[in-house]
Amino acid sequence: MDLSTKYLGLTLKNPLVVSASPMSEDVDNIRKMEDAGASAVVLHSLFEEQITVDSYELDRHLSGGAESFAESLSYFPDLTSYNMGPEGYLEQVAKAKAAVKIPIVASLNGVSSGGWIRYAKKMEQAGADALELNIYTIPTDPEVTSEQIEQGYAKLVGDVKASIGIPVAVKLGPFFSTLAHLAQRLEQAGASGLVLFNRFYQPDFDLEALEIVPSLKLSTQYELMLRLHWVAILWGRVKADLAITGGVHTAQDVLKSMMAGAQVVEIASALLKNGIGYLKTIESELAAWMEAHEYESIRQMQGSMSQRSVADPNSFLRANYLKVISSYALKS
């Protein structure tokens, strides 16, 4: 059974990629991921705020009694030690590359060029096989248009890609007015892959302390449907490789993702729940299903359930909306 696939110019033994999470902060875990069947690992993210803090710390030591740093940064957690800092992150890239044979994808999380370009170069020099740009921003200024947001994304991708030679994938959220257009625009800017979707972590309200508190819940299989929908629409419309992240918990989820048109899936929550060894279960069940249904390879099924391939393309549009609404009946 041929489970191999191609992603970001890399030939992978299967479509199971471990997505960015705290698990990859430990090189021993990365070794376990390779042993369990992972075809590649996306390292935990280096955050723009970490680079900013690191640059500030250097400037503070050099300038002595200069004006204090922007007050707004006091609202962030202590990022000087979080995720080992920028220089520690580069060391982690090098250690991971030395420890395993599978590709290592570095991850940058932020919204602006700045130090990103400098550290993207350093990540490449440290041995990263590819770079995933996790662009996470919440535009709240009513004067900022969607065109300006898209233009900023495209410029960021273009700036980073122009500075390095390794492939760049862009991890996006789903909240865009014209996602298909943005996908094409990012591809034209140099993105070799699109990762759908970044999870929108929403804060909660503490009613007793009257404070805003962070809230983290692992993904569920329900979240997969949104990813399947958009990958199925984009397949064949963009040349960039497509990856699904969020909601992939079983071999069946992987199969659906491949049929929608994804080259790989990125998995984290399922491993946090079941352990890294769960990758072996997914891989074996994936191969068993393919054998039972007479599929010889992953490539054979990729895109077979995309909008361009199904008998009724309207099932991804308003037709689905109308069917869903009309199918629900109130209980008497």
Secondary structure, 3 states (H helix, E strand, C coil): CECCEEECCEEECCCEEECCCHHHHCHHHHHHHHHHCCCEEECCCEEHHHHHHHHHHHHHHHHCCCCCCCHHHHHCCCCCCHHHHHHHHHHHHHHHHHHCCCCEEEEEEECCCCHHHHHHHHHHHHCCCEEEEEECCCCCCCCCCHHHHHHHHHHHHHHHHHHCCCCEEEEECCCCCCHHHHHHHHHHHCCCEEEECCCCCCCEEECCCCEEECCCCCCCHHHHHHHHHHHHHHECCECCEEEEECCCCCHHHHHHHHHHCCCEEEECHHHHHHCCCHHHHHHHHHHHHHHHCCCCEHHHHCCCCCCCCCCCHHHHCHHHHHHHHHHCCCCC
